Amino acid sequence: MSMQVADVRTRAASAQWADVACDISVVVATYQRSDYLPELLSSLAAQTASIEVVIADDGSSDDSWLTLERLVATTPLPMLS
């Protein structure tokens, strides 16, 4: 079954992503780090600068993708994973 681009965007982009106009872009490469992702996003959200976040997962076999989907749904940050 192929996944449509709209399906991926719904699951991988936060609601704020569509209206993003930030001062700083943070790009994070991750592999097998699902336990660290919530704290990372919490730390980034606490910054005073206007931040957008792009997270690239390199095919983790842990639950990184599920964690990212959950974080995308709840983060106040513009985020794309």
Buried (B, 14 or more C-beta within 10 A) or exposed (E): EEEEEEEEEEBBBBEBBEEBEBEEEBEBEBEBBBEEBBEBBEEBEEEEEEBBBBBEBEEBEEBBBEBBBBBBEEBEBBBBB
